[in-house]
Amino acid sequence: MTTQDMRKIVSTIAGTGSYLPAKILSNKDLETLVDTTDEWIFTRTGIRERHIAADGEFTSDLALEAAKNAIHAAGITADKIDLIIVATTTPDKIFPSVATMLQRKLGIAGYPAFDIQAVCSGFVYALATADNFIKAGAAKCALVIGAETFSRITDYSDRSNCILWGDGAGAVILCAAQADMHSKEGVISTHLHADGNYETMLHVPRKENGQDTVLMEGNAVFKMAVNTLDQIVDETLAANGMQKSDIDWLVPHQANIRIITATAKKLDMSMEKVIVTVDKHGNTSAASIPLALDVAVRDGRIKRGDVILMEAFGGGFTWGSALIRY
Ligand code: ACO
């Protein structure tokens, strides 16, 4: 057998889905809560509005709606799913995981289901994990989700912080396929990193009253995010022997338009090739990348065969990227 005859397992995105809660919190609404302005928020972050989960609506509820949409888009039924990974920092309960709750809500049981907690990098971590399960032959059809209710850990009296966060969920169905050994199909490569030395720059410490909320040194995190994302772009391209021009779409974590613009500049990419949802969604942490992906797939910008670079940076610090042929 020649190497040309040899085949490998790859994981491909069979379908995407997303869900946003109905309630919208605009910058104007925030003006009534804290000393801020629509102009300050939009100029510093690119955010105009964000969605907020209703009372009694939890992360697993958002995840379920996103999952149903992805399952429908993939043209499968839930019983085909043999792995569920949910990236979240805001689970319904300390345990059990959102993934097992979601499994029950989907009416399936038996196969592995678990959560991953890597804050804003969570979806890239979850996708990399599912990709490795599939490539190892341990799963054939994974449901990979980023879902968050960050509004529940937001202090709405902290103006430097509460303007950022939103709630939502995004999902992909990742399926095993056969490809030529040297082809670059499906998930081409993933790159994950962490450095726990920065714990207190962005964290949610436990409070005695149970009102645990996000604390962030925004400016320091901003600078670290820009520099680190620069490096992960280089790492991802070098690992695949690819050029900046080989990337069709950047689907970044939606933390701040200024961070997104800096990464696009690093890639010599026009903003028309960058999927931006931060204006409408805010920072939905682990949900932001799959939400943005689903928006661009559904509006027809991202097409089959396009090469997508996903990248994220978040609490921990954690950071990572995924290069995918859609
Ligand atoms: N309205 C008006 N003024 C404000 C507001 C507000 N909402 N918030 C802060 N300010 C003021 C500050 O008090 C400060 O005033 P001063 O100069 O008189 O002291 C001034 O604006 C500047 O404050 P900075 O914090 O320096 O503002 P900056 O330009 O850094 O923007 C922001 C803040 C938006 C938080 C930005 O730093 C940021 O986006 N950081 C990165 C966030 C991120 O990427 N996080 C990682 C992923 S998230 C995750 O993993 C959970």
Boltz pocket constraint, residues with backbone or C-beta under 6 A from the ligand:
constraints:
  - pocket:
      binder: B
      contacts: [[A, 35], [A, 36], [A, 37], [A, 40], [A, 41], [A, 44], [A, 45], [A, 118], [A, 119], [A, 120], [A, 121], [A, 159], [A, 160], [A, 161], [A, 163], [A, 202], [A, 217], [A, 218], [A, 219], [A, 220], [A, 221], [A, 222], [A, 225], [A, 255], [A, 256], [A, 259], [A, 283], [A, 285], [A, 313], [A, 314], [A, 315]]
      max_distance: 6.0
